[in-house]
């Protein structure tokens, strides 16, 4: 990628205290944080440069990484934390060229990660029941990911089922993922991976119980991820005082090839 910033690029401005501000470079407009600077003065400069605002304060400018971007996204719903998005992609085994169904787009945070993972040869179909969330996700994907001709966003209730079949992977960020299991069983191919994301222990139990009662699914895993940063300044090497601890539980299951019960081992 060209290190020079272009018109339309999303840029993170980082102040001397490490605080980040997400802005987009629109020609002819001003960037306002504390003081202002013309976007035209920044367009064409290299990432990693520093720019001085009218207030005299200097900011470091960089294109945002995924972990920079997601906490700063314009939102209507709670975003999926980068620590969880990475785990979802890996445990969901999303690969280039995969066909993936996503249930619940929220702000589009996981959508962006899934589009990166499936690549241009893959396909992502997202279901969102709320029109306002769908509009936010659509704007965020367009602004911070770019053109996504392989992405289909449907206004629909995944609890009522899906149109797709032969899907490789399915992700459910829904309040009651156990209500979407009929649709998941219909959509996923044998061997496909189902990943559910729920914040509470009650939702975790309800989802795992529902999966366990269905012969179409097996090989369950349930876990959470925690992230702790460390401060390294001279001789001061210690954990930071705050950490991203529990955010949600992740439940992974596989779609089985047959709904026939296992043979009795005692027979």
C-alpha positions in Angstrom: 0.0 0.0 0.0 1.2 3.5 -0.8 2.2 5.2 2.5 1.0 8.6 1.2 -2.4 9.6 2.5 -5.2 10.1 -0.1 -8.4 12.0 -0.3 -11.2 9.9 1.4 -8.7 8.0 3.7 -9.7 7.4 7.3 -7.0 8.7 9.5 -6.3 8.5 13.3 -4.9 11.6 14.9 -3.0 10.8 18.1 -2.1 13.4 20.7 0.8 13.5 23.1 -1.2 11.6 25.7 -2.0 8.8 23.3 -5.6 9.8 22.8 -7.0 8.9 19.3 -9.4 10.8 17.1 -10.8 9.2 13.9 -11.3 11.6 11.0 -11.8 11.3 7.2 -9.7 13.4 4.8 -12.2 15.4 2.6 -10.6 17.8 0.2 -11.5 21.4 0.9 -12.6 20.7 4.4 -11.1 21.4 7.9 -10.1 18.7 10.4 -11.2 20.0 13.8 -10.0 18.5 17.1 -8.4 21.1 19.4 -7.8 23.8 16.8 -8.0 22.9 13.1 -5.9 22.1 10.0 -6.9 21.9 6.4 -7.3 18.3 5.1 -5.5 19.4 1.9 -2.4 20.0 4.0 -2.5 16.3 5.1 -3.4 14.7 1.8 -0.2 13.5 0.1 1.8 13.3 3.3 3.2 9.9 4.6 1.7 7.9 7.4 3.6 8.4 10.6 4.1 12.1 10.0 3.2 14.8 12.5 0.9 17.7 11.8 0.5 21.0 13.7 -3.0 22.4 14.3 -3.9 26.0 14.6 -3.7 25.7 18.4 -0.1 24.8 18.1 -0.7 21.2 19.3 1.0 18.5 17.2 -0.7 15.2 16.3 0.7 11.9 14.9 -1.2 10.8 11.9 -1.7 7.1 10.8 -4.2 5.1 8.9 -6.1 3.1 11.6 -5.4 -0.6 12.1 -8.5 -2.7 12.8 -7.9 -2.5 16.5 -7.6 1.3 16.3 -10.7 1.6 14.2 -13.3 -0.5 15.9 -13.5 1.4 19.3 -13.8 4.7 17.4 -16.5 3.6 14.9 -19.7 5.7 14.7 -22.2 3.4 16.4 -25.8 2.7 17.4 -25.1 -0.7 19.0 -22.3 -2.0 21.1 -19.4 -3.0 19.0 -17.6 -6.4 19.1 -14.2 -5.7 20.7 -11.1 -6.4 18.5 -9.9 -9.0 21.0 -13.1 -10.9 20.4 -13.2 -10.3 16.6 -9.8 -11.9 16.2 -10.9 -14.9 18.2 -14.2 -15.2 16.3 -12.4 -15.2 13.0 -9.8 -17.8 14.0 -12.1 -20.2 15.9 -14.7 -19.7 13.2 -12.0 -20.8 10.7 -12.9 -18.1 8.2 -10.8 -18.5 5.1 -10.4 -16.7 1.7 -13.2 -17.7 -0.6 -15.6 -18.8 2.1 -19.3 -18.2 2.0 -20.4 -16.7 5.4 -23.7 -15.7 6.9 -23.7 -13.1 9.7 -26.7 -12.6 12.0 -26.9 -9.1 13.5 -24.5 -6.5 12.1 -24.7 -3.8 14.8 -22.2 -1.1 13.7 -20.5 -3.4 11.1 -17.4 -4.1 13.2 -17.4 -7.9 12.7 -18.7 -7.3 9.1 -15.5 -5.5 8.3 -13.3 -8.3 9.8 -15.3 -11.0 7.9 -15.0 -9.1 4.6 -11.2 -8.9 5.1 -11.1 -12.6 6.0 -13.2 -14.0 3.1 -11.4 -11.7 0.6 -12.7 -10.7 -2.8 -13.3 -14.4 -3.8 -15.5 -15.0 -0.8 -19.1 -14.0 0.0 -20.7 -12.4 3.1 -24.5 -12.3 3.6 -25.5 -10.3 6.7 -29.0 -10.2 8.3 -30.1 -7.3 10.4 -33.6 -6.8 11.7 -33.2 -3.1 12.6 -33.1 -0.6 9.7 -31.2 2.0 11.7 -28.4 -0.5 12.6 -28.3 -1.7 9.0 -27.8 1.9 7.8 -25.0 2.6 10.3 -23.2 -0.6 9.3 -23.6 0.2 5.6 -22.0 3.6 6.1 -19.2 2.3 8.2 -18.3 -0.5 5.8 -18.4 2.0 2.9 -16.3 4.6 4.8 -13.8 2.4 6.6 -13.6 -0.7 4.4 -14.5 0.5 0.9 -16.4 -1.2 -1.9 -17.7 -4.6 -1.0 -19.5 -6.1 -4.1 -19.3 -9.5 -2.4 -21.4 -8.3 0.6 -25.2 -8.6 0.7 -27.0 -6.8 3.6 -30.5 -8.1 4.1 -33.2 -6.5 6.3 -34.6 -9.6 7.9 -35.2 -11.7 11.0 -32.7 -14.6 11.2 -35.0 -16.3 13.7 -37.3 -16.9 10.8 -34.7 -18.7 8.8 -32.3 -18.0 5.9 -32.5 -18.1 2.2 -29.0 -19.6 1.8 -27.8 -23.2 1.8 -24.3 -24.7 1.5 -22.8 -22.0 3.7 -19.3 -22.6 5.1 -19.5 -20.5 8.3 -22.2 -18.7 10.3 -21.9 -16.1 13.0 -24.7 -15.1 15.4 -24.6 -11.9 17.4 -28.1 -12.2 18.6 -29.9 -12.0 21.9 -31.3 -15.5 21.5 -29.1 -17.5 19.1 -30.8 -20.7 20.1 -33.9 -19.5 18.3 -31.9 -19.3 15.0 -30.7 -23.0 15.1 -33.3 -24.1 12.5 -32.0 -21.6 10.1 -28.4 -22.5 10.9 -29.0 -26.2 10.4 -30.7 -25.4 7.0 -27.9 -23.0 5.9 -24.7 -24.7 6.9 -23.1 -27.4 4.9 -21.9 -30.6 6.7 -18.7 -29.7 8.5 -19.6 -26.0 8.6 -18.9 -23.9 11.7 -21.5 -22.1 13.7 -20.2 -19.3 16.1 -22.5 -17.6 18.6 -21.6 -14.4 20.6 -23.5 -13.8 23.8 -22.7 -11.5 26.8 -24.3 -13.4 29.7 -23.9 -16.8 31.4 -27.7 -17.4 31.1 -27.5 -16.9 27.3 -24.4 -19.2 27.2 -26.3 -22.0 29.0 -29.5 -21.6 26.9 -27.5 -21.7 23.7 -25.3 -24.7 24.6 -28.4 -26.6 25.9 -30.2 -26.0 22.7 -27.3 -27.1 20.6 -26.8 -30.2 22.7 -30.5 -31.2 22.1 -30.0 -31.1 18.3 -28.4 -34.0 16.5 -27.4 -31.7 13.6 -24.6 -30.1 15.8 -21.6 -31.4 17.7 -18.1 -30.6 18.9 -19.1 -27.7 21.1 -16.6 -25.2 22.7 -17.5 -22.3 25.0 -15.0 -19.7 26.3 -14.2 -16.0 26.7 -11.1 -14.0 26.0 -9.4 -11.4 28.2 -6.9 -8.8 27.2 -4.4 -7.1 29.6 -2.0 -4.5 28.4 1.4 -3.9 30.0 3.2 -0.6 30.7 6.9 -0.6 29.8 8.5 2.7 30.7 12.1 2.6 31.8 12.3 0.4 35.0 8.5 0.5 35.4 7.2 -2.8 33.9 3.8 -3.7 35.1 0.2 -4.4 34.0 -1.9 -1.3 33.3 -4.5 -0.6 36.0 -7.4 -1.4 33.7 -8.0 -4.3 31.4 -10.5 -5.5 28.9 -11.9 -8.5 30.8 -15.2 -10.1 30.2 -17.1 -8.8 27.2 -18.9 -11.9 25.9 -18.9 -15.7 25.6 -18.1 -17.4 22.4 -19.7 -20.7 21.5 -18.4 -22.8 18.6 -20.2 -25.8 17.1 -19.9 -27.9 14.0 -22.6 -28.9 11.6 -22.7 -32.7 11.3 -23.3 -34.7 8.2 -26.1 -36.9 9.6 -28.9 -36.5 12.1 -28.9 -40.2 12.9 -28.1 -40.9 16.6 -24.8 -42.3 17.5 -24.7 -46.1 17.9 -25.0 -47.4 21.4 -21.4 -48.2 22.4 -22.7 -51.0 24.7 -24.4 -52.8 21.8 
